[in-house]
């Protein structure tokens, strides 16, 4: 294998995880080859929250400056009771959060983040992206790994020393990495549906939100049957809305069709102004929330590493899915660059470092869902606790998450 190929990193997937990995490895002098199955790069979903643990890495990779003009720096995360619209808690962000955690908390449209990542990738001469490429097989030897892809019916192969599976919750690399399995690890429907809508800030729906929410904050409305998160995107010109309810499995993809009566039923006994917002914001797109079992190894066959949702897709209730993918990618490149002669050892070290943090973040998300959907005496106790907790204390509770450094 030629020297450049012996150092090449092959990446499956050109989403947030894959592009971040490409930049992180390229910054450390590795040539990178990306295979993306889609013909065109399109951002799934709409809005995205990027906490300081993620934006710190984006800044180090030269991505943040391109993202900032289209992003919004919210002043706080505000929790409200969906029935009374009373404020329950406020976590300060903005300048106070940036001073505390060393990087900004941003909300943005996913497409804006994708564009900022792609702009940086395009400036890296040793990163080559092939779209419309379906990864078919991998061949592993003592000297490296070969990935074979189908590109419009034409076979294409790439050789390298490492394959990074960054192809999301429905990852094909998970199966290719362990061909001996009769039933490769698959995603699991969590039982949750995410209902998404993006409305113009000056539309009737945008004005309805302004009456009950904070246009410069991330506002979360809590209710036993659902919760809704709303925040500005696209320089504040639009409002991203996402509501979570229980529901039936509807699709193997990022969007599908579900009965709007599910959302309407979950919102019974909410404030009329919130119900009016939901009605004006429609039609809503339904998104089935899938997870991936975190227990199987993320390092496979000695030369394959799974990152982001391909390794550990989690429910979005800690708003950390993108951040964990970004952390995974950057730390993988760090560890590999620190000990390039010991591939197997470096991969094991990386997984050992990442696993406890990912598990803790997933637990935080599960706790958030439990608290936000509480009812009866549990909800009363939650409200009392939140009202007694000073904003600075609530921020301090997140130091382990937002203040993280590799």
HUZIWO-V480656 format. One record per backbone hydrogen bond with DSSP energy under -0.5 kcal/mol. CO is the residue of the C=O (numbers start at 1). NH is the residue of the N-H. E is the energy in kcal/mol with one decimal. If there is no record, write none. Layout:
BEGIN
co=CO nh=NH e=E
co=CO nh=NH e=E
END
This chain:
BEGIN
co=2 nh=6 e=-2.5
co=3 nh=7 e=-1.0
co=4 nh=7 e=-0.5
co=5 nh=8 e=-0.8
co=8 nh=10 e=-0.5
co=8 nh=161 e=-2.4
co=8 nh=162 e=-1.0
co=9 nh=33 e=-2.6
co=10 nh=164 e=-3.1
co=11 nh=13 e=-0.7
co=11 nh=35 e=-2.9
co=12 nh=166 e=-2.1
co=15 nh=19 e=-2.6
co=16 nh=20 e=-2.0
co=17 nh=21 e=-2.4
co=18 nh=22 e=-2.3
co=19 nh=23 e=-2.2
co=20 nh=24 e=-2.7
co=21 nh=25 e=-2.6
co=22 nh=26 e=-2.4
co=23 nh=27 e=-2.6
co=24 nh=28 e=-0.7
co=25 nh=28 e=-0.7
co=25 nh=30 e=-2.3
co=26 nh=29 e=-1.9
co=31 nh=9 e=-2.6
co=32 nh=128 e=-2.3
co=33 nh=11 e=-3.0
co=34 nh=36 e=-0.5
co=34 nh=130 e=-2.6
co=35 nh=13 e=-3.2
co=36 nh=133 e=-2.8
co=38 nh=132 e=-2.4
co=40 nh=42 e=-0.7
co=46 nh=110 e=-3.9
co=48 nh=108 e=-2.2
co=49 nh=51 e=-0.6
co=50 nh=106 e=-2.8
co=51 nh=54 e=-2.1
co=51 nh=55 e=-2.1
co=52 nh=56 e=-2.1
co=54 nh=58 e=-2.2
co=55 nh=59 e=-2.2
co=56 nh=60 e=-1.8
co=57 nh=61 e=-1.8
co=58 nh=63 e=-2.9
co=58 nh=64 e=-1.2
co=59 nh=62 e=-1.4
co=63 nh=66 e=-0.7
co=63 nh=67 e=-1.2
co=64 nh=68 e=-2.6
co=65 nh=69 e=-0.6
co=67 nh=70 e=-1.6
co=67 nh=71 e=-0.9
co=68 nh=71 e=-0.8
co=70 nh=235 e=-1.7
co=72 nh=74 e=-0.9
co=72 nh=107 e=-2.3
co=74 nh=94 e=-1.9
co=75 nh=93 e=-2.9
co=76 nh=78 e=-0.6
co=76 nh=218 e=-2.6
co=77 nh=91 e=-2.9
co=78 nh=220 e=-3.0
co=79 nh=88 e=-3.3
co=79 nh=89 e=-1.3
co=80 nh=222 e=-3.0
co=81 nh=85 e=-2.8
co=82 nh=271 e=-2.8
co=86 nh=81 e=-2.5
co=89 nh=79 e=-2.4
co=90 nh=92 e=-0.6
co=91 nh=77 e=-2.2
co=93 nh=96 e=-0.6
co=93 nh=97 e=-2.7
co=94 nh=98 e=-2.2
co=95 nh=99 e=-2.5
co=96 nh=100 e=-1.8
co=97 nh=101 e=-3.0
co=98 nh=102 e=-2.0
co=104 nh=106 e=-0.6
co=106 nh=50 e=-3.2
co=107 nh=72 e=-2.5
co=108 nh=48 e=-2.3
co=109 nh=112 e=-0.7
co=109 nh=113 e=-1.6
co=110 nh=114 e=-2.8
co=111 nh=115 e=-2.5
co=112 nh=116 e=-2.0
co=113 nh=117 e=-2.5
co=114 nh=118 e=-2.6
co=115 nh=119 e=-2.4
co=116 nh=120 e=-1.6
co=117 nh=121 e=-2.5
co=118 nh=122 e=-2.7
co=119 nh=123 e=-0.7
co=120 nh=123 e=-0.6
co=121 nh=124 e=-1.9
co=123 nh=125 e=-0.7
co=124 nh=127 e=-1.6
co=126 nh=32 e=-3.1
co=126 nh=128 e=-0.5
co=128 nh=34 e=-3.2
co=130 nh=36 e=-2.8
co=132 nh=134 e=-0.6
co=132 nh=152 e=-0.8
co=133 nh=135 e=-0.6
co=134 nh=150 e=-2.6
co=137 nh=148 e=-2.8
co=139 nh=146 e=-2.7
co=144 nh=141 e=-2.9
co=145 nh=160 e=-2.3
co=146 nh=139 e=-2.6
co=146 nh=148 e=-0.5
co=147 nh=158 e=-2.1
co=148 nh=136 e=-2.9
co=148 nh=137 e=-1.5
co=149 nh=151 e=-0.6
co=149 nh=156 e=-2.9
co=150 nh=134 e=-2.5
co=150 nh=152 e=-0.6
co=151 nh=154 e=-1.2
co=153 nh=155 e=-0.5
co=154 nh=151 e=-2.8
co=156 nh=149 e=-3.5
co=158 nh=147 e=-2.7
co=160 nh=145 e=-2.8
co=162 nh=10 e=-2.9
co=163 nh=165 e=-0.6
co=163 nh=305 e=-2.3
co=164 nh=12 e=-2.7
co=164 nh=166 e=-1.1
co=165 nh=307 e=-2.4
co=166 nh=15 e=-0.5
co=166 nh=18 e=-0.5
co=168 nh=171 e=-1.4
co=172 nh=175 e=-0.6
co=172 nh=176 e=-2.0
co=173 nh=177 e=-2.7
co=175 nh=178 e=-0.9
co=176 nh=179 e=-0.6
co=178 nh=181 e=-1.9
co=188 nh=291 e=-2.9
co=191 nh=247 e=-1.9
co=192 nh=289 e=-2.4
co=193 nh=195 e=-0.5
co=193 nh=245 e=-2.2
co=194 nh=196 e=-0.6
co=194 nh=287 e=-2.8
co=195 nh=243 e=-2.4
co=196 nh=285 e=-2.5
co=197 nh=241 e=-3.1
co=199 nh=239 e=-3.2
co=200 nh=203 e=-1.6
co=200 nh=206 e=-0.6
co=203 nh=207 e=-2.8
co=204 nh=208 e=-2.1
co=205 nh=209 e=-2.2
co=206 nh=210 e=-2.1
co=207 nh=211 e=-1.2
co=208 nh=212 e=-0.6
co=209 nh=212 e=-1.3
co=209 nh=213 e=-3.1
co=213 nh=215 e=-0.6
co=214 nh=217 e=-2.1
co=216 nh=75 e=-3.1
co=217 nh=219 e=-0.7
co=218 nh=78 e=-3.2
co=219 nh=230 e=-2.6
co=220 nh=80 e=-3.1
co=220 nh=222 e=-0.5
co=221 nh=228 e=-1.8
co=222 nh=82 e=-2.8
co=223 nh=226 e=-0.6
co=226 nh=223 e=-1.0
co=227 nh=244 e=-2.6
co=228 nh=221 e=-2.9
co=229 nh=242 e=-2.2
co=230 nh=219 e=-2.9
co=231 nh=240 e=-3.2
co=233 nh=236 e=-0.8
co=233 nh=238 e=-1.7
co=234 nh=237 e=-1.9
co=237 nh=201 e=-2.8
co=238 nh=233 e=-2.5
co=239 nh=199 e=-2.4
co=240 nh=231 e=-1.8
co=241 nh=197 e=-2.3
co=242 nh=229 e=-3.0
co=243 nh=195 e=-3.5
co=244 nh=227 e=-1.1
co=245 nh=193 e=-3.2
co=251 nh=253 e=-0.8
co=256 nh=258 e=-0.5
co=256 nh=286 e=-1.1
co=259 nh=262 e=-2.3
co=259 nh=263 e=-0.5
co=260 nh=264 e=-2.3
co=261 nh=265 e=-2.8
co=262 nh=266 e=-1.9
co=263 nh=267 e=-1.3
co=265 nh=268 e=-1.4
co=267 nh=270 e=-1.2
co=271 nh=274 e=-0.8
co=271 nh=275 e=-2.2
co=272 nh=276 e=-2.3
co=273 nh=277 e=-1.7
co=274 nh=278 e=-2.2
co=275 nh=279 e=-2.0
co=276 nh=280 e=-2.6
co=277 nh=281 e=-2.1
co=278 nh=282 e=-0.7
co=279 nh=282 e=-0.6
co=285 nh=196 e=-3.1
co=286 nh=256 e=-2.0
co=287 nh=194 e=-3.2
co=288 nh=290 e=-0.8
co=289 nh=190 e=-2.8
co=291 nh=188 e=-3.1
co=298 nh=300 e=-0.5
co=298 nh=306 e=-2.8
co=300 nh=303 e=-1.2
co=300 nh=304 e=-1.8
co=303 nh=163 e=-2.7
co=304 nh=300 e=-2.7
co=305 nh=165 e=-2.8
co=307 nh=310 e=-1.2
co=308 nh=311 e=-1.4
co=308 nh=312 e=-2.3
co=309 nh=313 e=-1.5
co=313 nh=292 e=-2.3
co=315 nh=318 e=-0.5
co=316 nh=319 e=-1.5
co=320 nh=324 e=-2.7
co=321 nh=325 e=-1.6
co=322 nh=326 e=-2.5
co=323 nh=327 e=-2.7
co=324 nh=328 e=-2.8
co=325 nh=329 e=-2.3
co=326 nh=330 e=-2.2
co=327 nh=331 e=-2.7
co=328 nh=332 e=-2.3
co=329 nh=333 e=-1.9
co=330 nh=334 e=-2.1
co=331 nh=335 e=-2.7
co=332 nh=336 e=-2.4
co=333 nh=337 e=-2.3
co=334 nh=338 e=-1.8
co=335 nh=339 e=-1.4
co=337 nh=340 e=-0.5
co=339 nh=342 e=-1.2
co=341 nh=343 e=-0.6
co=342 nh=346 e=-2.7
co=343 nh=347 e=-2.5
co=344 nh=348 e=-2.0
co=345 nh=349 e=-2.2
co=346 nh=350 e=-2.6
co=347 nh=351 e=-2.3
co=348 nh=352 e=-2.3
co=349 nh=353 e=-2.0
co=350 nh=354 e=-2.4
co=351 nh=355 e=-2.6
co=352 nh=356 e=-0.6
co=353 nh=357 e=-0.6
co=354 nh=358 e=-2.4
co=355 nh=359 e=-2.5
co=356 nh=360 e=-2.0
co=357 nh=361 e=-2.4
co=358 nh=362 e=-2.5
co=359 nh=363 e=-2.1
co=360 nh=364 e=-2.0
co=361 nh=365 e=-2.1
co=362 nh=366 e=-2.1
co=363 nh=367 e=-2.3
co=364 nh=368 e=-2.5
co=365 nh=369 e=-2.3
co=366 nh=370 e=-2.0
co=367 nh=371 e=-2.5
co=368 nh=372 e=-3.1
co=369 nh=373 e=-1.7
co=371 nh=374 e=-1.1
co=372 nh=223 e=-0.8
co=375 nh=378 e=-1.0
co=375 nh=379 e=-0.5
co=376 nh=380 e=-2.0
co=377 nh=381 e=-2.5
co=378 nh=382 e=-2.4
co=379 nh=383 e=-2.7
co=380 nh=384 e=-2.2
co=381 nh=385 e=-2.4
co=382 nh=386 e=-2.7
co=383 nh=387 e=-2.2
co=384 nh=388 e=-1.6
co=385 nh=389 e=-1.1
co=388 nh=390 e=-0.6
co=390 nh=393 e=-0.6
co=390 nh=394 e=-2.1
co=391 nh=395 e=-2.1
co=392 nh=396 e=-2.2
co=393 nh=397 e=-1.8
co=395 nh=398 e=-1.7
co=396 nh=399 e=-1.6
co=398 nh=401 e=-0.7
co=398 nh=402 e=-2.9
co=398 nh=403 e=-0.6
co=399 nh=403 e=-1.7
co=401 nh=404 e=-0.7
END
